[in-house]
Amino acid sequence: MRYGLVVPAAGFAGLLSFCLLALAIGTDYWYIIDVKRDNHTGPDDLSSHSGLWRIIEGANSSSVIPSFTANMSSLSEAERHLLGLHKVVVILLPLSLVLLVFGWILGLVSSLACSPSLLAGSSSYFLFCSLFTLTGVSFYIKYSNQAMDVFQQIVSPEILANVDVSFGWSFALAWLSYSLEVAAGLLLMLAARIIQTKGRYDSGVTVAML
């Protein structure tokens, strides 16, 4: 593959991963609870969807998730554990977003310098950033599953039969961002390999001419 194609592809993947992760963090469709009540004739919508920062209940009601402001002494052990998992998520994912900015700058500088060592370092940096995103998303899955376990313990099976839960498109964007981070890292690694191979070829040609 050509260096002139690989590097722009890596830059585009890195930029798109940042945009998708920022959109995922800022939107409220990570987890969707759809409540179906056939005999419900009132105007209230009992369904809800949530993001990393708040829960949207119905059409107009919303509440902030009190990960850092909750009174821990008044909570049960299960609730404290859930908030602990949520804290990890809301720390890791924004941190990954910040790291991506520096990764994109580092990748740009190394691509302009055409330095195999800098490109390899940028590749490693992007793969390192992807670990933060992967860990944050994995903790969110664990947080959601345990929250659902607690919910199942306090409601009747009849109510659960009318409840559908699923991960939303914000969650999918975070996964896609992680995939693009990995792709950017691998493409930068390929670019470093291309430059290194080209350098050896040019050196061989020079020696042959002499």
C-alpha positions as CSV (number, residue, x, y, z in Angstrom):
1,M,0.0,0.0,0.0
2,R,1.1,3.6,-0.6
3,Y,2.2,5.8,2.3
4,G,0.1,8.7,0.8
5,L,-3.1,6.6,1.2
6,V,-2.4,5.0,4.6
7,V,-1.6,8.1,6.5
8,P,-4.7,10.1,5.5
9,A,-6.8,7.0,6.3
10,A,-5.2,6.8,9.7
11,G,-5.9,10.6,10.3
12,F,-9.5,10.3,9.2
13,A,-10.0,7.2,11.5
14,G,-8.5,9.1,14.4
15,L,-10.6,12.2,13.8
16,L,-13.8,10.2,13.3
17,S,-13.2,8.2,16.5
18,F,-12.9,11.4,18.5
19,C,-16.1,12.8,17.0
20,L,-18.1,9.6,17.6
21,L,-16.8,9.3,21.2
22,A,-17.6,12.9,21.9
23,L,-21.1,12.4,20.5
24,A,-21.6,9.2,22.5
25,I,-20.5,10.9,25.8
26,G,-22.8,13.9,25.2
27,T,-26.0,12.0,24.3
28,D,-28.5,10.1,26.4
29,Y,-29.1,6.9,24.5
30,W,-26.7,4.5,26.1
31,Y,-29.4,2.4,27.8
32,I,-33.1,2.3,26.8
33,I,-36.0,0.9,28.9
34,D,-39.2,0.4,27.0
35,V,-42.2,-0.2,29.2
36,K,-45.2,-1.6,27.3
37,R,-48.6,-1.5,29.1
38,D,-51.5,-2.5,26.9
39,N,-54.1,-1.3,29.5
40,H,-52.4,2.0,30.1
41,T,-54.5,4.9,28.8
42,G,-52.9,7.8,30.6
43,P,-50.8,10.5,29.0
44,D,-47.6,9.5,30.9
45,D,-44.9,7.7,29.1
46,L,-43.3,5.2,31.4
47,S,-40.3,4.4,29.2
48,S,-36.9,6.0,29.8
49,H,-33.5,6.3,28.3
50,S,-30.2,7.2,29.9
51,G,-26.7,8.5,29.2
52,L,-23.6,8.8,31.2
53,W,-24.9,11.9,33.1
54,R,-28.7,11.8,33.3
55,I,-31.8,9.7,33.0
56,I,-34.7,10.9,30.8
57,E,-38.0,9.6,32.0
58,G,-41.0,10.1,29.8
59,A,-41.2,13.1,27.6
60,N,-40.3,15.9,30.0
61,S,-38.8,14.5,33.2
62,S,-35.0,14.1,33.7
63,S,-32.7,13.5,36.6
64,V,-28.9,13.7,37.0
65,I,-27.0,10.6,37.9
66,P,-25.4,11.5,41.3
67,S,-22.2,9.6,40.9
68,F,-20.1,12.2,42.8
69,T,-22.8,14.0,44.8
70,A,-24.7,11.2,46.4
71,N,-24.7,10.7,50.2
72,M,-23.0,7.4,50.3
73,S,-23.9,6.7,53.9
74,S,-27.6,6.6,53.1
75,L,-27.2,4.1,50.2
76,S,-27.1,0.3,50.3
77,E,-24.0,-1.7,49.5
78,A,-25.4,-2.6,46.0
79,E,-26.2,1.1,45.3
80,R,-22.7,2.2,46.4
81,H,-21.2,-0.5,44.2
82,L,-23.2,0.7,41.2
83,L,-22.2,4.3,41.7
84,G,-18.6,3.2,42.0
85,L,-18.8,1.5,38.6
86,H,-20.4,4.5,37.1
87,K,-17.6,6.8,38.4
88,V,-15.1,4.6,36.6
89,V,-17.1,5.0,33.3
90,V,-17.5,8.8,33.5
91,I,-13.8,9.2,34.3
92,L,-12.3,6.8,31.7
93,L,-14.3,7.8,28.7
94,P,-13.8,11.6,28.9
95,L,-10.1,10.9,29.6
96,S,-9.9,8.8,26.5
97,L,-11.5,11.7,24.6
98,V,-8.8,14.1,25.8
99,L,-6.0,11.6,25.0
100,L,-7.3,11.2,21.5
101,V,-6.7,14.9,20.9
102,F,-3.0,14.5,21.7
103,G,-2.9,11.3,19.8
104,W,-4.2,13.0,16.6
105,I,-1.6,15.8,17.0
106,L,1.2,13.3,17.6
107,G,0.1,11.3,14.5
108,L,0.0,14.5,12.4
109,V,3.5,15.5,13.4
110,S,5.0,12.0,12.9
111,S,3.3,11.6,9.5
112,L,4.7,15.0,8.3
113,A,8.2,14.0,9.6
114,C,7.9,10.6,7.9
115,S,9.7,9.1,10.9
116,P,9.2,5.4,11.4
117,S,10.0,5.7,15.1
118,L,7.5,8.6,15.6
119,L,4.9,6.7,13.6
120,A,5.4,3.6,15.6
121,G,5.1,5.7,18.8
122,S,1.9,7.3,17.5
123,S,0.5,3.8,16.7
124,S,1.3,2.6,20.2
125,Y,-0.3,5.7,21.7
126,F,-3.6,5.2,19.7
127,L,-3.7,1.6,20.8
128,F,-3.1,2.7,24.4
129,C,-6.0,5.2,24.1
130,S,-8.3,2.5,22.8
131,L,-7.7,0.5,26.0
132,F,-9.3,3.4,28.0
133,T,-12.3,3.4,25.7
134,L,-12.6,-0.4,25.8
135,T,-12.4,-0.4,29.6
136,G,-14.9,2.4,30.0
137,V,-17.4,0.7,27.7
138,S,-16.8,-2.7,29.4
139,F,-17.5,-1.2,32.8
140,Y,-20.7,0.4,31.5
141,I,-21.9,-3.0,30.4
142,K,-21.1,-4.4,33.9
143,Y,-22.8,-1.4,35.5
144,S,-25.9,-1.8,33.4
145,N,-26.2,-5.5,34.0
146,Q,-25.9,-5.1,37.7
147,A,-28.4,-2.3,37.7
148,M,-30.8,-4.6,35.9
149,D,-30.2,-7.3,38.5
150,V,-31.1,-4.9,41.3
151,F,-34.2,-3.8,39.4
152,Q,-35.3,-7.4,38.9
153,Q,-35.1,-8.0,42.6
154,I,-37.5,-5.2,43.5
155,V,-40.2,-5.6,40.9
156,S,-42.6,-8.4,40.2
157,P,-42.3,-10.8,37.2
158,E,-45.6,-9.4,35.8
159,I,-44.0,-6.0,35.5
160,L,-40.8,-7.4,34.1
161,A,-42.8,-9.1,31.4
162,N,-43.7,-5.7,30.0
163,V,-40.2,-4.2,30.2
164,D,-37.8,-4.4,27.2
165,V,-34.2,-3.2,27.8
166,S,-31.5,-2.6,25.3
167,F,-28.3,-0.6,24.7
168,G,-28.9,2.4,22.5
169,W,-27.1,4.1,19.6
170,S,-24.9,6.2,21.9
171,F,-23.5,3.0,23.2
172,A,-23.0,1.8,19.7
173,L,-21.1,5.0,18.8
174,A,-18.7,4.3,21.7
175,W,-18.0,0.8,20.4
176,L,-17.4,2.2,16.8
177,S,-15.1,4.9,18.2
178,Y,-13.1,2.1,19.9
179,S,-12.8,0.2,16.6
180,L,-11.6,3.3,14.8
181,E,-9.0,4.0,17.4
182,V,-7.6,0.5,16.9
183,A,-7.8,1.0,13.1
184,A,-5.9,4.3,13.4
185,G,-3.2,2.7,15.4
186,L,-2.8,-0.2,13.0
187,L,-2.7,2.1,10.0
188,L,0.0,4.2,11.6
189,M,1.9,1.0,12.3
190,L,1.6,0.1,8.7
191,A,2.8,3.6,7.6
192,A,5.9,3.2,9.8
193,R,6.5,-0.2,8.2
194,I,6.2,1.3,4.7
195,I,8.7,4.1,5.5
196,Q,11.1,1.6,7.0
197,T,10.8,-0.7,4.0
198,K,11.2,2.2,1.6
199,G,14.3,3.4,3.5
200,R,15.9,-0.1,3.2
201,Y,15.0,-0.2,-0.5
202,D,16.6,3.2,-1.2
203,S,19.7,2.2,0.7
204,G,20.0,-1.0,-1.3
205,V,19.6,0.9,-4.6
206,T,22.2,3.4,-3.5
207,V,24.7,0.7,-2.6
208,A,24.0,-1.1,-5.9
209,M,24.7,2.1,-7.9
210,L,28.0,2.5,-6.1
